[in-house]
Amino acid sequence: MATGGEVLMMLIPNGGWYISGDDYDGIQFLDCAPITKAQFTAGFAQYDSWKTEQEAQAATDKAALLAKLGITADEAKLLLS
């Protein structure tokens, strides 16, 4: 289950907000356009699929970069250690 902070990072990725706890009443919109309570609540249902998409895209990007470099993931780990 997503936290309120994770949902806000999905909905307002550039920040400008602060949250205390996991409910809408704990949000302070400091330097961003506020969202509605309905948008925030719906974000909890959307978060898991959004996160899965983000992770899949990162894996695809990583594989493409490794292929472009012509190295394996293990070889990349050796280079970075």
Residue pairs with C-beta under 8 A, 6 or more apart in sequence:
1 44
2 43
2 44
2 47
2 48
2 51
3 22
4 19
4 21
4 22
4 23
4 24
4 26
4 27
4 40
5 19
5 22
6 47
6 51
7 40
7 43
7 44
7 47
8 17
8 19
8 27
8 40
8 43
10 43
10 46
10 47
10 50
10 51
11 35
11 39
11 40
11 43
12 32
12 33
12 35
14 32
15 31
15 32
16 29
16 30
16 31
16 32
17 27
17 28
17 29
17 30
17 31
17 32
18 27
18 28
18 30
19 26
19 27
19 28
20 26
24 37
24 40
24 41
27 34
27 40
29 35
62 73
66 72
66 73
66 76
69 76
71 79
